[in-house]
Amino acid sequence: MEHLAFIGLGNMGGPMAINLVKAGYAVSGFDVSASTLEYFAVNGGRAAGSVEDAIEGATVIISMLPAGRHVEGLYQGENGLFAKLKPDTLVIDCSTIAAHTARTVGAAAQAAGIRFIDAPVSGGTAGAAAGTLTFMVGGTAANVAAAQPLFARMGKNVFHAGDIGAGQTAKACNNMLLGILMAGTAEALALGVKNGLDPAVLSEIMGKSSGRNWALELYNPWPGVMENVPASRDYSGGFMSELMLKDLGLAEETALQSHAANPMGALARNLFEQHVAAGNGKLDFSSIVNYFRQ
């Protein structure tokens, strides 16, 4: 049985690791949260006492961490994992970080004889639990092919975007568009309601017209319009607004580094920055509709 190490068992990493356990892999997981480790163990995983304990004997390392600095801290430097892993170990980083950070970490991996791919995901916590995530992957064709069996147990779609860092660039583009779509959908619904329209009727009209989009049809931000979405449970669960703000910041950083125009992404970032500053960071990002309802 292949032994895997999974570092970072939070809202996304935990369900992903558990799906690998269900698929028959021996998974040693580590997280700084004791309750998260306990939940992982209850669901069949091996709760490791440290990162070093988790990677012992592992042929594949998967990480899902909050930010680039955590990824760099885990893998690089004298105490980083690249100095401790056996050559040819496959490292799959599923964190959402800056593309240039992924490239820097990837270069350090290659220097240490480690195989590295960046593989951020789309699909949210529901997709992580259901095993229907979309992986956007950067790395060599051989390394991506080696990871395919694992992706198949955690997700539904895998796209090889290019070399190391390309997965992060694709994720930045996708989430920038998602933030713009959600803000625009929320603004349109609020405008209609303030002028006497029923939000459910307006949603149906736009859903059958040229304004249709994913946020409107599958993740409607207006309370009561759609069941089983965060808007109908006080915006709990889902994808937190503070994480959307982080991703919009990564998109803006990518645009600055590549001298690309970013006016709509920058505006969406500004809106979510105000929304988070008002104390809504832990609410699902569809709660941006409340910015327009006020």
ROVEX-269217 format. One line per 10 residues: their letters; for each residue x, y, z of C-alpha. Coordinates in steps of 0.1 Angstrom, whole numbers, plus 5000, padded with zeros to 4 digits. Each point is the difference from the previous one (the first is absolute). Layout:
A> X,Y,Z ~ ...
END
This chain:
MEHLAFIGLG> 5000,5000,5000 ~ 5014,5034,4989 ~ 5008,5023,5030 ~ 4990,5036,4996 ~ 5006,5030,5022 ~ 4974,5028,5001 ~ 5010,5033,5016 ~ 4972,5024,5008 ~ 4967,4984,5009 ~ 4977,5030,5001
NMGGPMAINL> 4967,5006,4983 ~ 5014,4989,4966 ~ 5029,4978,5009 ~ 4981,4979,5025 ~ 4973,4987,4976 ~ 5026,4995,4973 ~ 5022,4979,5022 ~ 4970,4980,5013 ~ 4990,4992,4964 ~ 5035,4986,4994
VKAGYAVSGF> 4996,4978,5032 ~ 4966,4988,4987 ~ 5017,4991,4967 ~ 5024,4976,5019 ~ 5031,5021,5004 ~ 5020,5001,5032 ~ 4999,5037,5009 ~ 5019,5016,5028 ~ 4987,5035,5006 ~ 5012,5030,5020
DVSASTLEYF> 4984,5032,5010 ~ 5006,5026,5027 ~ 4965,4996,5012 ~ 4995,4971,5025 ~ 4962,4998,4993 ~ 5007,4998,4962 ~ 5025,4971,5006 ~ 4974,4982,5022 ~ 4974,5003,4973 ~ 5024,4986,4974
AVNGGRAAGS> 5008,4970,5023 ~ 4963,4993,5006 ~ 4996,4998,4962 ~ 5028,4974,4996 ~ 5031,5021,4995 ~ 5031,4998,5021 ~ 5005,5032,5020 ~ 5037,5008,5001 ~ 5015,5018,5029 ~ 5023,5022,4978
VEDAIEGATV> 5007,5007,4964 ~ 5031,4978,5002 ~ 4979,4972,5014 ~ 4975,5004,4972 ~ 5026,4997,4972 ~ 5017,4970,5014 ~ 5000,4974,4972 ~ 4977,5020,4978 ~ 5005,4999,4962 ~ 4977,5029,4993
IISMLPAGRH> 4995,5032,5020 ~ 4968,5021,4996 ~ 4996,5034,5016 ~ 4971,5024,5003 ~ 5011,5031,5019 ~ 4986,5035,5005 ~ 5026,5021,4983 ~ 5033,5001,4981 ~ 5021,5007,5031 ~ 4987,4968,5015
VEGLYQGENG> 5009,4980,4969 ~ 5035,5015,4999 ~ 5005,4994,5037 ~ 4989,4963,4997 ~ 5023,4991,4971 ~ 5029,5024,4998 ~ 5030,5008,5022 ~ 5022,4978,5022 ~ 4970,4987,5019 ~ 4978,4997,4970
LFAKLKPDTL> 4987,4967,4986 ~ 5021,5002,4968 ~ 5030,4994,5022 ~ 4984,4970,5016 ~ 4981,4982,4972 ~ 5015,4972,4979 ~ 5009,5010,4964 ~ 4971,4994,4975 ~ 4973,5005,5026 ~ 4969,5015,4984
VIDCSTIAAH> 4988,5032,5017 ~ 4966,5013,4991 ~ 4992,5035,5014 ~ 4963,5007,4998 ~ 5002,5033,5018 ~ 4989,5032,4983 ~ 5031,5022,4999 ~ 5017,5025,4976 ~ 5013,4984,4968 ~ 5035,5014,5006
TARTVGAAAQ> 5001,4984,5034 ~ 4990,4966,4985 ~ 5028,5005,4974 ~ 5025,5008,5028 ~ 4990,4970,5020 ~ 5000,4978,4969 ~ 5036,5011,4992 ~ 5011,4991,5035 ~ 4984,4966,4996 ~ 5017,4993,4967
AAGIRFIDAP> 5033,5010,5015 ~ 4994,4974,5027 ~ 4990,4973,4976 ~ 4964,5002,5010 ~ 4971,4998,4976 ~ 4976,5029,5005 ~ 4967,5012,4985 ~ 4977,5028,5011 ~ 4963,4989,4999 ~ 4976,5026,5015
VSGGTAGAAA> 4963,4990,4999 ~ 4966,5014,4993 ~ 4967,4986,5013 ~ 4999,5012,5036 ~ 4995,4979,5032 ~ 4970,4982,4984 ~ 5022,4989,4971 ~ 5027,4989,5024 ~ 4976,4978,5020 ~ 4984,4986,4969
GTLTFMVGGT> 5032,4994,4981 ~ 4990,5021,4971 ~ 5027,5027,5001 ~ 5016,5015,4969 ~ 5038,4999,5001 ~ 5020,5027,4981 ~ 5035,4985,4997 ~ 5035,5014,4992 ~ 5030,4977,4995 ~ 5015,4975,4976
AANVAAAQPL> 4977,4976,4981 ~ 5017,4970,5017 ~ 4994,5014,5035 ~ 4964,5009,4993 ~ 4994,4965,4986 ~ 5015,4985,5032 ~ 4975,5020,5020 ~ 4969,4991,4979 ~ 4989,4970,5021 ~ 4999,5023,5031
FARMGKNVFH> 4982,5028,4982 ~ 4974,4975,4989 ~ 4992,4991,5036 ~ 4997,5037,5011 ~ 4985,5016,4969 ~ 4981,4998,4968 ~ 5020,5022,4976 ~ 5038,5004,4995 ~ 5015,5026,4978 ~ 5037,5001,4992
AGDIGAGQTA> 5005,5038,4996 ~ 5037,5000,4992 ~ 5033,5001,5019 ~ 5003,5005,5038 ~ 4981,5031,5010 ~ 4974,4997,4972 ~ 4975,4984,5023 ~ 5001,5030,5023 ~ 4996,5024,4971 ~ 4970,4981,4988
KACNNMLLGI> 4985,5000,5035 ~ 5006,5038,5003 ~ 4982,5006,4967 ~ 4971,4978,5010 ~ 4995,5014,5034 ~ 5003,5036,4988 ~ 4972,4993,4975 ~ 4980,4983,5028 ~ 5003,5031,5023 ~ 4990,5023,4971
LMAGTAEALA> 4970,4978,4991 ~ 4988,4998,5036 ~ 5003,5037,5006 ~ 4982,5008,4967 ~ 4973,4975,5007 ~ 4994,5014,5035 ~ 4999,5036,4986 ~ 4975,4991,4974 ~ 4977,4981,5024 ~ 5001,5029,5025
LGVKNGLDPA> 4992,5025,4973 ~ 4969,4979,4989 ~ 4988,4995,5035 ~ 5003,5037,5008 ~ 4978,5007,4970 ~ 4973,4976,5011 ~ 5010,4967,4984 ~ 4998,4966,5016 ~ 5036,4987,5003 ~ 4990,4964,4990
VLSEIMGKSS> 4981,5013,4969 ~ 5029,5022,4990 ~ 5024,4972,5005 ~ 4979,4978,4977 ~ 4998,5028,4974 ~ 5038,5006,5000 ~ 5007,4963,5001 ~ 4981,4996,4967 ~ 5015,5031,4985 ~ 5035,5013,4991
GRNWALELYN> 5008,5008,5036 ~ 5001,4963,5010 ~ 5031,4989,5019 ~ 5012,4974,5026 ~ 4994,5023,5030 ~ 4964,5007,4989 ~ 4990,4965,4991 ~ 5019,4977,5025 ~ 5010,5023,5029 ~ 4974,5027,5002
PWPGVMENVP> 5010,5026,5026 ~ 4965,5012,5008 ~ 4985,4983,5032 ~ 4971,4976,4993 ~ 5004,4999,4962 ~ 5019,4967,5000 ~ 5002,4971,5024 ~ 5032,4984,5012 ~ 5022,5031,4994 ~ 5016,5022,5026
ASRDYSGGFM> 4976,5029,4994 ~ 4972,4978,5014 ~ 5019,4991,5032 ~ 5011,5035,5010 ~ 5031,4997,4978 ~ 5016,4974,5022 ~ 5023,4974,4984 ~ 5012,5003,4964 ~ 5029,5022,4990 ~ 5008,5027,5025
SELMLKDLGL> 5001,5036,4989 ~ 5035,5004,5014 ~ 5012,4972,4977 ~ 4984,5017,4970 ~ 5018,5032,5010 ~ 5033,4980,5002 ~ 4994,4985,4965 ~ 4991,5034,4985 ~ 5032,5013,5015 ~ 5020,4972,4984
AEETALQSHA> 4984,5008,4966 ~ 5009,5037,5004 ~ 5036,4990,5009 ~ 5002,4978,4969 ~ 4987,5029,4979 ~ 5025,5024,5014 ~ 5029,4977,4994 ~ 4990,4992,4964 ~ 4989,5036,4992 ~ 4964,4989,4992
ANPMGALARN> 4970,5022,5003 ~ 4979,4991,5031 ~ 4973,5027,5004 ~ 4970,4978,5008 ~ 5020,4976,5021 ~ 5014,5029,5020 ~ 4965,5014,5005 ~ 4987,4966,5012 ~ 5029,4999,5024 ~ 4992,5034,5013
LFEQHVAAGN> 4964,4990,5006 ~ 5009,4968,5019 ~ 5026,5019,5020 ~ 4973,5024,5013 ~ 4977,4971,5006 ~ 5026,4981,5020 ~ 5011,5031,5019 ~ 4963,5004,5011 ~ 5003,4966,5019 ~ 4988,4976,4973
GKLDFSSIVN> 5032,4981,4993 ~ 4987,4967,5014 ~ 4968,5002,4980 ~ 4997,4983,4966 ~ 5010,5023,4972 ~ 4965,5002,4986 ~ 4992,5021,5030 ~ 5015,5029,4980 ~ 4963,5005,4990 ~ 4995,5017,5034
YFRQ> 5024,5027,4989 ~ 4975,5009,4972 ~ 4969,4995,5022 ~ 5010,5026,5026
END
